[in-house]
Amino acid sequence: MSLRTLPLVFINLGGEMLYILDQRLQALNTSEDNSEKGIWSENDRKRVMTDIVGAMFSKDFMDELLKPQQLYSHRTLKTVLTRLAHTSIMRLSQASMDKLYELMVMAFKYQVFLCPRPKDLLLVTYNHIDTIREFVQHTPVVVNQVDETHRKVIEVYSSLPEGEFQLLRQTLLIFLQDLHVRVSLFLKNKVQNPNGRFALLSSGPVPPGIDVPGLIRMFDRKGREVRRGEFPTGGSYTSPIREGCFELHGDRVIRLGMNIYSRNHPEETYISKPPSVKQKDDAPNLLAKEELNLLARLMGSMKAEDMAETETGFRINLFMTDGEEGGTGTSGGAEQSSFEVINIQAIQDEQAATQLARIAGQFTEGDKLPESLSTNKGADLLALMDDL
């Protein structure tokens, strides 16, 4: 696992947070009918952006962040970003911060997935920094903070070998692999499937320094090319575009990491709600179907209706007072002959509870050290956030 992942994660997630906050504050700048001023003025928006960027790129905070260290958990990162957002006059509810964090992480995950080369993760980060610089261009002091941080990032990452960037990308993929939140903007643009997974296209320009796939060249023992052949690639690939600029200012070429929450899509910065139970789902969840099929195979039958009437199943009653489903009770009948009822006593027994408490205490004592270590993880960063 790479020890250089945390700064890139923080800068990119912080950039996505600023994109969303800027768009939402602009939307709150006018009323719904555009007839009068809204809750937040333009000066309020600029103040919020300046305060957050100033705290985010403060010297002490960035010096601590750029030290080689393990990547934090999602919980710790959310705590740090919440305190970062609250360094301004703005306050977010817990529900709003949860949704905001999900949007930030899914946008960053999409950028990592589509990044042509591991080294181009720097270009994604530089796109975020360039846009953040534009947010605070009216405050030269904060612009200098952003430039100074940018120089430090270039100094730290420009000398890393390609293998380290590959390890960094792998660390990011592990960090993001279990998150599949559906975002309306991605769903509309057909870059995300209804199950929350991204749809990657097998077409477009190849990365710089890479040949267009589809050609097989054969050489003899002296290294001379003797024959050529072609094979279908399954996609439409083109020659690489020029390489992006890795300096303080310049054309990054790739668009990943730029603000997707523009004025053209003011209504699409929310997380899509899960489909209602009453609505018909035209796209069945294939993963759920496979899980059910696996469960059926483990139980010895692929279809429930294929079970013979003479076979006995198991129906579980969690509470002694619960009757059978459907009001059959314990009176017998057809269901009583085909199902063996297992009663599980859920009422606490004093002797059993004492024994369980003693066993649980043994596990608790063994887990004290890891818990304390996880609590202290990121404490330095959080302490710096308190001082801002």
C-alpha positions in Angstrom: 0.0 0.0 0.0 1.4 3.4 -1.0 2.2 5.9 1.7 1.8 8.8 -0.7 -2.0 8.4 -1.3 -3.5 10.6 1.4 -2.6 14.0 0.0 -4.0 13.2 -3.4 -7.2 11.8 -1.8 -7.7 14.9 0.4 -7.0 17.4 -2.4 -9.3 15.7 -4.9 -12.1 15.1 -2.4 -11.7 18.7 -1.1 -11.9 20.0 -4.7 -15.1 18.0 -5.4 -16.6 19.3 -2.1 -15.9 22.9 -3.2 -17.5 22.3 -6.6 -20.7 21.1 -5.0 -20.8 23.8 -2.4 -20.1 26.5 -5.0 -23.0 25.2 -7.2 -25.4 24.9 -4.3 -24.6 28.4 -2.9 -25.1 29.9 -6.4 -28.4 28.2 -6.6 -29.4 29.7 -3.2 -28.3 33.1 -4.4 -31.7 33.7 -6.0 -35.3 32.7 -5.2 -37.1 29.9 -7.1 -38.7 32.4 -9.5 -35.5 34.5 -9.8 -37.5 37.5 -8.7 -35.4 38.4 -5.6 -32.3 37.6 -3.8 -32.1 34.2 -2.0 -30.7 33.2 1.3 -27.1 33.5 0.4 -25.6 36.5 -1.3 -22.6 36.5 -3.7 -20.4 37.9 -1.0 -21.5 35.1 1.3 -20.5 32.5 -1.3 -17.1 34.1 -1.8 -16.5 34.2 1.9 -17.4 30.6 2.3 -15.1 29.5 -0.5 -12.2 31.7 0.8 -12.5 30.4 4.3 -12.6 26.8 3.3 -9.7 27.1 0.8 -7.6 29.1 3.2 -8.0 26.4 5.9 -7.5 23.6 3.4 -4.2 24.9 2.1 -2.8 26.3 5.3 0.9 25.7 5.6 0.9 23.6 8.9 -2.0 21.5 7.7 -0.4 20.7 4.3 3.0 20.0 5.9 1.4 17.4 8.1 -0.7 16.0 5.2 2.3 15.5 2.9 4.2 13.3 5.3 4.4 9.7 4.2 1.6 7.9 6.1 -1.2 5.3 5.7 -4.4 6.3 4.0 -7.2 7.0 6.5 -10.6 5.3 6.6 -13.7 6.9 5.1 -14.9 7.7 8.6 -11.8 9.7 9.5 -11.7 11.5 6.1 -15.4 12.5 6.5 -14.6 13.9 9.9 -11.7 15.9 8.6 -13.7 17.2 5.7 -16.7 18.1 7.9 -14.5 20.2 10.1 -13.0 21.8 7.0 -16.4 22.7 5.7 -17.3 24.2 9.1 -14.3 26.5 9.2 -16.6 28.9 7.3 -19.9 30.6 8.3 -21.7 27.6 6.8 -23.0 24.7 8.8 -24.1 21.4 7.4 -26.4 18.8 8.9 -25.2 15.2 9.3 -27.5 14.1 6.5 -26.3 16.8 4.2 -22.7 15.9 4.9 -23.3 12.2 4.3 -24.8 12.9 0.9 -22.1 15.4 0.1 -19.4 12.9 1.0 -21.0 10.2 -1.2 -21.1 12.6 -4.2 -17.4 13.6 -3.6 -16.2 10.0 -3.4 -18.2 8.8 -6.4 -16.9 11.7 -8.6 -13.4 10.9 -7.6 -13.9 7.2 -8.2 -15.1 7.9 -11.7 -11.9 10.0 -12.3 -9.6 7.3 -11.0 -11.4 4.6 -13.2 -11.0 6.7 -16.4 -7.5 7.9 -15.7 -5.4 6.8 -18.7 -2.2 6.2 -16.8 -1.4 6.0 -13.1 0.8 9.1 -13.4 -2.1 11.0 -14.8 -3.6 11.0 -11.4 -1.4 14.0 -10.9 -3.1 15.8 -13.8 -6.5 15.1 -12.2 -5.2 16.6 -8.9 -3.8 19.6 -10.8 -7.2 20.2 -12.5 -8.8 20.4 -9.0 -6.1 22.8 -7.8 -6.4 25.0 -10.9 -10.2 25.3 -10.4 -9.8 25.9 -6.7 -7.4 28.7 -7.5 -10.1 30.3 -9.7 -12.6 30.2 -6.8 -10.4 32.5 -4.7 -8.8 34.6 -7.4 -10.2 37.7 -5.6 -8.1 37.0 -2.5 -4.3 37.1 -3.4 -3.3 35.8 0.0 -5.2 32.6 -0.4 -4.1 32.3 -4.0 -0.5 32.3 -2.7 -1.4 29.5 -0.3 -2.8 27.4 -3.2 0.3 28.1 -5.3 2.7 27.1 -2.5 0.8 23.9 -1.9 0.9 23.2 -5.6 4.7 23.6 -5.7 5.0 21.2 -2.7 2.9 18.6 -4.5 5.0 18.9 -7.6 8.2 18.6 -5.6 7.0 15.4 -3.8 5.4 13.5 -6.7 7.5 14.6 -9.7 10.4 12.3 -8.7 8.3 9.2 -8.0 8.9 6.2 -10.3 6.2 4.6 -12.5 5.9 1.7 -10.1 5.1 3.9 -7.2 2.3 5.5 -9.2 0.9 2.1 -10.1 1.0 1.2 -6.4 -0.8 4.5 -5.6 -3.5 3.8 -8.1 -4.0 0.3 -6.7 -4.3 1.7 -3.2 -7.0 4.1 -4.5 -8.9 1.3 -6.2 -9.0 -0.7 -2.9 -10.1 2.4 -1.0 -13.0 3.0 -3.5 -14.0 -0.5 -4.5 -17.0 -1.0 -2.2 -18.8 2.3 -3.0 -21.5 2.1 -5.6 -23.7 5.1 -4.9 -25.9 6.1 -7.9 -25.5 9.7 -9.0 -28.1 11.2 -11.3 -25.6 13.1 -13.4 -23.7 9.9 -14.1 -26.9 8.0 -14.8 -28.1 10.5 -17.3 -24.9 10.6 -19.1 -24.9 6.7 -19.3 -21.5 6.5 -17.6 -23.0 4.7 -14.6 -25.3 1.6 -14.5 -28.4 1.3 -12.4 -26.5 -0.9 -10.0 -24.1 1.9 -9.2 -21.1 0.5 -11.2 -19.4 2.6 -13.9 -19.6 1.7 -17.6 -16.1 2.0 -19.0 -15.9 2.5 -22.8 -13.5 0.5 -24.9 -12.7 3.4 -27.3 -10.9 6.7 -27.5 -7.3 7.8 -27.5 -4.7 5.6 -25.9 -2.3 7.1 -23.3 0.8 8.9 -24.5 3.7 6.5 -25.3 1.3 3.6 -26.0 0.6 2.2 -29.5 -2.9 1.7 -30.8 -3.8 -2.0 -30.2 -4.6 -4.3 -33.1 -1.2 -4.9 -34.6 1.0 -8.0 -34.1 4.6 -7.7 -35.2 6.9 -10.7 -35.5 10.7 -10.6 -35.4 13.5 -13.0 -36.2 16.5 -13.8 -33.9 18.4 -10.8 -35.1 15.6 -8.4 -34.1 14.4 -7.7 -37.6 10.7 -7.5 -38.3 9.6 -10.2 -40.6 5.8 -10.2 -40.6 2.8 -8.3 -39.4 -0.7 -9.3 -38.5 -3.8 -7.7 -37.2 -6.5 -8.7 -34.6 -9.8 -7.3 -33.7 -9.6 -5.1 -30.5 -13.3 -4.9 -29.8 -13.1 -1.1 -29.6 -12.3 2.0 -31.5 -8.9 3.3 -30.4 -7.1 6.4 -31.8 -3.6 7.8 -31.5 -2.6 9.4 -28.2 -3.2 13.1 -27.6 -0.3 15.2 -26.5 0.8 14.8 -22.9 -0.6 17.1 -20.3 1.5 19.7 -18.5 2.8 18.7 -15.0 4.0 22.2 -14.1 2.4 24.9 -12.0 0.4 26.3 -14.9 -0.4 24.8 -18.3 -2.8 22.7 -20.3 -3.5 19.5 -18.5 -5.1 18.1 -21.7 -7.4 15.6 -19.8 -10.7 16.9 -18.5 -10.9 14.6 -15.5 -11.0 16.6 -12.3 -12.7 19.7 -13.7 -16.0 21.0 -12.3 -18.8 18.9 -13.7 -21.4 20.8 -11.6 -21.7 23.7 -14.0 -24.6 26.1 -14.7 -25.7 23.7 -17.5 -26.7 21.1 -15.0 -27.9 23.0 -11.9 -30.4 20.4 -10.9 -28.2 17.4 -11.1 -26.1 17.6 -8.1 -28.1 15.2 -5.9 -27.9 11.5 -5.3 -30.6 9.6 -7.0 -33.1 8.0 -4.6 -33.5 4.2 -4.6 -36.5 3.0 -6.6 -39.7 2.7 -4.8 -41.1 -0.7 -4.0 -44.2 0.0 -5.9 -42.4 1.0 -9.0 -41.6 -1.6 -11.6 -37.9 -2.2 -12.0 -37.2 -2.8 -15.7 -33.6 -3.6 -15.0 -33.4 -6.7 -12.7 -30.5 -6.9 -10.3 -28.5 -9.7 -11.8 -26.2 -9.9 -8.7 -29.2 -10.5 -6.5 -30.4 -13.2 -8.8 -27.1 -14.9 -8.7 -27.0 -14.7 -4.9 -30.4 -16.3 -4.7 -29.4 -19.1 -7.1 -26.3 -19.7 -5.0 -28.4 -19.9 -1.9 -30.7 -22.3 -3.6 -27.8 -24.5 -4.7 -26.4 -24.5 -1.1 -29.8 -25.6 0.2 -29.9 -28.5 -2.4 -32.5 -27.2 -4.8 -32.4 -24.6 -7.6 -36.1 -23.8 -7.5 -38.4 -23.7 -4.4 -41.4 -25.0 -6.4 -39.4 -28.1 -7.4 -39.3 -29.3 -3.7 -41.3 -32.4 -3.1 -44.3 -32.2 -0.9 -42.9 -34.9 1.4 -39.6 -33.1 2.0 -39.3 -31.3 5.3 -38.1 -27.7 5.6 -37.3 -25.5 8.5 -39.3 -22.5 9.7 -37.8 -20.5 12.5 -39.8 -18.8 15.3 -37.6 -16.1 17.0 -40.1 -15.6 19.8 -42.1 -18.1 21.8 -45.2 -15.9 21.6 -45.1 -15.7 17.8 -47.6 -17.8 15.9 -47.2 -19.2 12.5 -47.3 -16.9 9.5 -50.7 -16.5 7.9 -52.6 -17.1 11.1 -52.2 -20.9 11.0 -50.9 -20.9 14.6 -49.9 -24.3 15.9 -53.1 -26.0 15.0 -51.5 -28.3 12.4 -52.7 -28.8 8.9 -50.8 -29.2 5.7 -48.0 -26.7 6.6 -47.5 -28.5 9.9 -46.7 -31.7 8.1 -44.3 -30.2 5.6 -42.3 -27.9 8.0 -40.4 -28.7 11.1 -40.7 -25.8 13.5 -37.6 -24.8 15.4 -38.3 -22.6 18.4 -35.5 -20.2 19.5 -36.0 -18.7 22.9 -35.2 -15.0 22.7 -36.1 -14.3 26.4 -32.9 -13.5 28.4 -31.9 -16.2 30.9 -29.9 -14.8 33.9 -27.4 -17.6 34.0 -26.9 -17.6 30.2 -26.6 -13.8 30.2 -23.9 -13.9 32.9 -21.9 -16.5 30.9 -22.2 -14.5 27.6 -21.1 -11.3 29.4 -18.0 -13.1 30.7 -17.1 -14.4 27.2 -17.8 -11.0 25.7 -15.5 -9.4 28.3 -12.6 -11.6 27.1 -13.0 -10.4 23.5 -13.3 -6.8 24.6 -10.0 -7.0 26.5 -8.2 -8.3 23.5 -9.6 -5.6 21.3 -8.6 -2.6 23.4 -5.3 -1.9 21.7 -6.5 -1.8 18.0 -9.5 0.4 19.1 -7.2 2.9 20.7 -4.9 3.0 17.7 -7.8 3.6 15.3 -9.1 6.4 17.5 -5.8 8.2 17.4 -5.5 7.8 13.7 -5.7 11.2 12.1 -5.6 13.0 15.5 -2.9 15.3 14.3 -4.9 16.5 11.3 -8.0 16.9 13.4 -6.1 18.9 16.0 -4.8 21.2 13.2 -8.4 21.6 12.0 -9.4 22.8 15.5 -6.7 25.4 15.5 -7.9 26.9 12.2 
